[in-house]
Structure formats: structure tokens, C-alpha cells
Amino acid sequence: MWMLMVFSYLTVAIIFNAILGRYGVVNNAVIRFLLSGFLIGIMMSFHLISEFGLASATIAAIIWFALVCELYIFLFTLSLGSVSIKILRLLQKAPCQESELNLVYQPKDMVLMRLIRLEHVGLITRNVEGAILLTQRGKSLIKIATFLKSLFHKSIISR
């Protein structure tokens, strides 16, 4: 029963987050969800305490709520803000030279380190001219990131 309450209250927190974003109450999406998650979490805690008292089910539900809120924030920020995902999205449009990516992201060393990591894990490769291309594995990751972004798209969450 308490697990159902956790996901019900999480849904309410996400909807409340969307309402706050729609009316421009808080512009930062992460802080906005922290605010809505905190307020809804307090409401859930009072509801659980009135229903079960300070039982282990109440404590477990509060911990689970915090965990799923953290997971939501992680997936949200991953899908919208990851530098590596942004680089992969640029490469999805067309192969680029490293110098072109350096114009988009500063400092230069940040891009270089990301490119080394992306190449090392097999998400990108270089052709004979030195242009950087997505591998099949990189294309698959972009599909997953695009799906996550569609779940958390800013037009739904913010103004």
C-alpha cells in the first residue's frame, strides 16, 4: 500500500512541478522540482504518519520517495544537460572536426577529455579526414537520450 502512495505522490510532485514551470514561479527546473518534491514529500509524510504512525512502512515510504525523486532529477538532468549527449547530438546531425566542437564548448580541454572518453567507450570514431562520427553504439545512446528528453521536455515542464 505504501509503495502505491509513493508513486502517487511522485506523480503529484511531477504535475506540481509542471504547474510551477508553466506559471514561471521558478525558472531553474532542478530547483523547481526540489521545491515541489519537498512540499509534496512533506504532505506525503503527514499522510503516512496519520495512516500508519511512525512505523517502518512510513519510514520506508519516505526513503523510497526521496530515492525516486533523486532518480527523476538524475534522468531529467541527464537527458537535457549532459555535455556528452550534446556533443553526440551535434555529431548526429553531421560529422564535425574537433576544432568545430571547440568553438561550441569552452574550455578546449573539456571537449578534448569528453572526446577521448566517448571514443574510448566506442560512441564515436574518426574517419580518414579526422572528422568525428557517431558509431552505431553512439546512435543507440542518442535514441535513448531523445526518448528521455521527450519524457522531460521543457515545453511540458516549464514555460
Beta strands, then each sheet from edge to edge (+ up, - down):
strand 1: 124-126
strand 2: 132-134
sheet 1: 1+ 2-
end
